[in-house]
Amino acid sequence: MTLEALLKTELWHHFEQQARAARRRPADMLAELLREYLEIADDVTLNEAMRRDAQKSGYTQADAVTLVRRHRASKKERRGTS
């Protein structure tokens, strides 16, 4: 689906209503949602890689969770300073 086609759908109309109800510009809200989605996808990929590495290395799941949390915190710090 092209962006032009998306803008003509009922889905986009409903999204615009939700954004305006939240006093947000729809484009800004969409950009934020995309950033969050991509961050989650990166986290899932990282978590899966860490799980596999932990199985090979003897780390526990708790160790992997701690590492993921540290990684997320460092990403937020870098984003806040940019």
C-alpha positions in Angstrom: 0.0 0.0 0.0 1.3 3.4 -0.9 1.3 6.3 1.5 -1.3 8.0 -0.8 -3.6 5.0 -0.6 -3.2 4.8 3.2 -4.2 8.4 3.6 -7.5 7.6 1.9 -8.4 4.7 4.2 -10.8 4.6 7.1 -7.8 3.4 9.2 -6.0 6.6 8.6 -9.1 8.7 9.3 -9.6 6.9 12.6 -5.9 7.4 13.4 -6.2 11.1 12.7 -9.1 11.3 15.1 -7.2 9.6 17.8 -4.1 11.8 17.3 -6.2 14.9 17.5 -8.0 13.7 20.6 -4.5 13.4 22.1 -3.7 16.9 20.8 -1.0 15.5 18.6 -0.3 16.0 14.9 -1.0 12.7 13.2 2.3 12.7 11.4 4.2 13.2 14.6 2.2 10.5 16.4 2.8 8.1 13.5 6.6 8.8 13.6 6.6 8.1 17.3 4.7 4.8 16.8 7.1 3.7 14.1 10.1 4.5 16.3 8.6 2.5 19.1 7.8 -0.4 16.8 11.3 -0.4 15.4 12.8 -0.2 18.9 10.7 -3.2 20.0 11.7 -5.2 16.9 15.3 -4.4 17.7 14.9 -5.5 21.3 13.2 -8.7 20.3 16.0 -9.5 17.9 18.6 -8.6 20.5 16.8 -10.7 23.2 16.7 -13.7 20.9 20.4 -13.4 20.0 21.2 -13.0 23.7 19.1 -16.0 24.6 21.0 -18.1 22.1 24.3 -16.8 23.3 23.4 -17.3 26.9 22.5 -20.9 26.2 25.9 -21.4 24.6 27.8 -19.5 27.3 26.1 -20.7 30.4 24.5 -17.3 31.4 21.1 -17.5 33.0 18.0 -15.9 31.7 18.2 -13.4 34.5 21.6 -12.4 33.2 20.2 -11.9 29.7 17.3 -9.8 31.1 19.8 -7.6 33.0 21.9 -7.1 29.8 18.8 -6.2 27.7 17.7 -3.6 30.3 21.2 -2.1 30.4 21.2 -1.9 26.6 17.8 -0.2 26.5 18.9 2.3 29.1 22.0 3.1 27.1 20.0 3.6 23.9 17.7 6.0 25.7 20.7 8.0 27.0 22.2 8.2 23.6 18.9 9.3 22.1 18.4 11.9 24.8 21.9 13.5 24.1 21.5 13.6 20.3 
